[in-house]
Amino acid sequence: MRILFHATGGKPDPWLADLTQAVPGAEVRAWQEGDHAAADYAVVWQPPRAMLQNRTGLKAIFNLGAGVDGIMALGDALPAGVPVVRLDDAGMGVQMAEYVSHAVLHYFRRFDDYALQQKEGRWRFLKPHEKQDFTVGILGLGILGTRIAGALAAMGFPLHGWSRSPKDVAGVTCHAGADGLDAFLAASRVLVCILPLTAETRGILNRDTLGKLPKGAYVVNVARGGHLVEEDLLALVQAGHIAGATLDVFREEPLPPAHPFWQEPRITITPHAAAVTLRGDSVRQIAGKIVQLERGEPIAGVVDPSKGY
C-alpha cells in the first residue's frame, strides 16, 4: 500500500513517521513537484493542483481538517470518482466548544464591558444579563456545531440552531432551510457561525442577515472568513446594532496590519486558532478508515460534491 502526503505550511516528517507506524507495511512518502508515481491513498491539506491533477489509481483522498472548501476548490483537478474524506472530529470538537464557550461567556458575563472600564480606571458593578433571555444561535449543526451546542446546553443557555436540511438535536430549537433562517436570526442574542463554506454560504453573514439579529447581539465566527462580509459587520458594530464580535477567521489571513478590525475595541481577534488538527487523533482516524476501505466497508466523512461538504 502506498500513501502520498502533503500539507501546505506543515512539516511532513512527523506525519510520515506516524502514518508509517499506524498503517503497518505501508509505503508513506511526501509529495514533491514532479512526483507522478502511483499511490493508493493521499493525505492532504491544501494540496497544489499538480499533486492530484491527472492522477490515477487513488482509492481515497483524506483531507486533514473538517473544512473541505480548500480541496473542493480544486474542481476538475480532483480525480473523477475518487472519494474525498474529511476528518470527523479528531480532537477539534472539544477545542471549538472551549473557544465558543469562552466567547459566549465573555459577552454574557460582561467581561468586554469590564475590560473597557479597566482601561478608563472605573470601578462600577454592571447588572448581569438574564440567561433565560440570552439565546445562543448556532449556524451549522454538523459534528462541530452539535459539540458546541452540548457544551453550551450544559451551562444552561437556551439554544437555537440552523442547518440546510432539518435536524433534530437534543436541547436545541432547530430551524432549517431558507424559510427558517429569519426566525433563527431573530431568536439569536449570540450568533455562532460554524457552517461549511460553500457557494451557498459564502457571504451569508452580511448587512441583511446580521441586521435581523436582535439589537445588541454578539457574533462569533469560527468557520471561514468567506462567510462574513467584513465591512457590513464593522458598520453594524459602529452603528450600535451589533454589540461586538469574536472572530477567528478572516477573508485575508494573516489579517493585514491596516485592517480596521485591529482598531475596533468591540471586536476580538484570534489568528485562526479556535481548533487545530491534532496529529495523533487524525492519524488514528485515517488509519482506521483505510483499514475499512481495504475491507470493502463503508466509512464516515465522505464529502458530497453536490453539497461541498
N, C-alpha and C positions, 0 to 999 in steps of 0.2 A: 504494500500500500504506500502511495506517495502523497504527501501533504505539502502544499505550497503556502507560504506565509508572507504577508506584507502588511505592515501597519504604518501609515504615514505619520511621521513625527515621533515614532517609538523605536526603542532598541529591540532588535529581533532576538538576540541571543537567549534571554531568559525565557521567552515564549518557545523557542525551538527546543530548549532543554526540557521544559515542562511537557510539551506535546510529545516529545520522544519518549518520555517516561510514562505518560498517560496512555499512549497507544503503542504497546509493545510490538516491535517488529516493523513499525512504520519508518519510512524514509522521509525525514522532515527537512525542508530546505527553505531558505529565504529567497524570495523572487528578486531578480536583478534585471535591469534593462537588457533585452535580448534573449531572456530565458523563455524558450518555447517548448521545452521538454515536457513530456507527459506528466500529468498529475491526476490523482483521483479526487482529491478534495482541496479546496482553497479556504484559508482562514485569513480574513482581511479586515482592515479598517481604512476607509477612504482610498481604495486602490486606484492606481492610474489606469486609464483606458487600455494601455498597451499590455497590461498584465492579463486581462481577460478577453480582449477582443480577438475573435477568430480562434479561441482556444477550444479544443475538442477533448472529449473523454472525461470531463468533470462529472462527478456524481452529485455534488452539492457545493455551495459556497456559503461559508459561515461568516456572518458579519459580527464584529466584535463590539456590539452595542445593541440596545433595544431600538434605537432610531436608525432607520434604513434609508433615509432620504438621500444620503451621500452616495450610496451604492446604486440606488434606483435611478439617480440622475445620469448614470452611465448609459441608460437607454439601450440602444441596439448594440452597444459594445458588450452587453451581458450575453453569455452563450445561451442560445434559444433552448428552452425546455429544462434548463438546469435550475433546481430549486435554490432560492436564496433563503437562508435560515438566520433569524435574529436570535439574540440571547433572550431568554425568557425573563431573567432577573439577574442572576449571577452577582448577588450582593448589592445591586443598585436600588432595589426597592426600599430597604431599610434606610439607606442613605438619603433617598428622596423624601421619605417620611420624616426623617430627622430635620432635614433642611426646611421643608414646608411647615412643619410644626413650629420650628423656631420663628419663621417669618410671620406666621399667623399669631403666635403668642406675643411677638414683639409689638404688633399692632394692637391686639386685643388688650394687653396689659399696659398699653400706652407708653412703652419704653421709648418710642420715637419722640413723643412729646417731652418726656423727662430728659432725653438727651439734649433737646433744644433748650430746655430750662437750665441744664447744667452749663451750657455754653454762655448763657446770659447771667449765671450766678443767682438764679432764682430758686427758692425752696417753697414749693406750693403743691399741696395734695390735689390730685386730679381724680374726679369721680370715675370709677371703673365702668367699662361697658357692661351691659346686661347680656349674659351668654345666650339666653333664650332668643334674643333678637339678633344674635351675631352669627348668621348663617354663612357657612363656607360653601361656595360652589366650585366643584371640581370639573373642569372642562377636559374630558377624556377619562373613560372608565376602563382602561385596559389593565394589565398586570400592575403597572406602577401606580396608576390612579386609584385602583382598588386598595393597594397597600397604604397609600396616603390617607384614604378615607378611613381605614381601620384605625390608624394612629390618632386621627382627629376625633373619631367617634369615642375612643377610649377616654378622651378628655371632656366629653360631654357636649361637643359643638353640634348644632343642627347642621345637617349636610344635604346639599342638593348635588346632583351630578348630571352631566350631559354627555351623550355619545351619539355617534352617527346612526346606529341602529338600537332598538330597545334593549335595555339590560335590566336585570334585577339584582341589586346589590343590597345586602342587609344593612339597615340603618341609614340608607340613602334614598331620598326622594328623587327618582330618576326621570329625566326628560330625554327625548330623542328626536333627531332629525331637525329640519328647518322649522317645522311647526312648533317644536318645543323649545327653541333657543330663547325667544323673548321672555318667556315665563321663567326660564332658568336664570337669565341675566337679572331680571327684576328681583329675584329672591336672594341674590348673592351679595352679601356685605363684603366678603373677600372672594375674589376670583382667582383660582389656581389653574394655570394652563399646563397640561401635561399631554396634549394631543400629539399624534404623529404629524409631521409636516408633509402635506400633500398639496396638489394643485387646489383642492377644495378648501384647505385650512390655511393656506398662505394668506397673511394679512387679515386673519379673522378678528384680531384684536385691533379694531380701528375706531375712528371717531363715532361711528354709528353704534357699534356693539358696546363699546365702553361707555358711551353716553346713556345706555339703557340700564347700567348699573345704578343702584341707589346712590344718592348724593353722599359723599364721604366714604365711598367704597375704597378698597385696597386691592392691588393687583400683584400677583406673584406669577412669574413666568420661569418655569424650569424645563420647558420643552425645547423650542428652537427660536432663534431670533427672527426668523422669517414669519412667525405668527403675528408679530407685533409691528404695527405702523408707529414707529418711534415718535415721529412728530406729533401724531394725534394724542398719544399718551401724555407727552410733555405739555401740550396745550391744555388738556383737561386737568392735569395736576396744577398748573399755574392759574387756571380759572377757578380752582377750588372744588370742581366736581369729583375728582379723584383725590383722595387724601394722600396717597403715596403709593410706592411700589417697591418690591424686591425683585430684582432682575438678575438672572444668572446667565442668560444667553442674549446675543445681540446680532443685529443684521451684519455687522462687520466685527470680526474678532481677530486680534485684541481690539477693544473699544478705543477709537482714536483719541489722543490726548485733548483735542479741541472739541470733542463731543459735548453738547450741553448737559447730558446726564451727570457728568462729573461735578458740575457746579450746582446741581439741584439737591438741596439737603433732604428733600422728601423722597428721594429715590436712592435705594440701597443697591450697590453693585457688587457682584462677586464674579470671578473670572472663569465661568463655565466649570464650576467646582461642586455643584449640587450633588453629583454622584459620579464616581469614577469606576471604570471597569476593573474588577478585581481579577487578577490573572489566574489565581488558583481555582476560584469558583468557575471562571469562564472555561478554563481548560478541561475541568472535570465534566462540565455540561457538554462541551463539544465532543469530547471523547465518548461519552455515553451515547450521544446521538449518532456518532459514526458507527458504533457497535450495532445500534438498532438498524441503521440503514444497511449495513452489511448482512444483517439477518433478514432483510426484506420487511422490516416492521415500520409502521408509520411513526413520525416524530412530531413534536410540538414546535411551534415557532416558524413554520414555513410561511413566507410572505406571499400575500395575494397580489400579483402585479396589477390587477384592475383597481385595487384599493390603495396600493402604495404602502402597505404595512402588513 
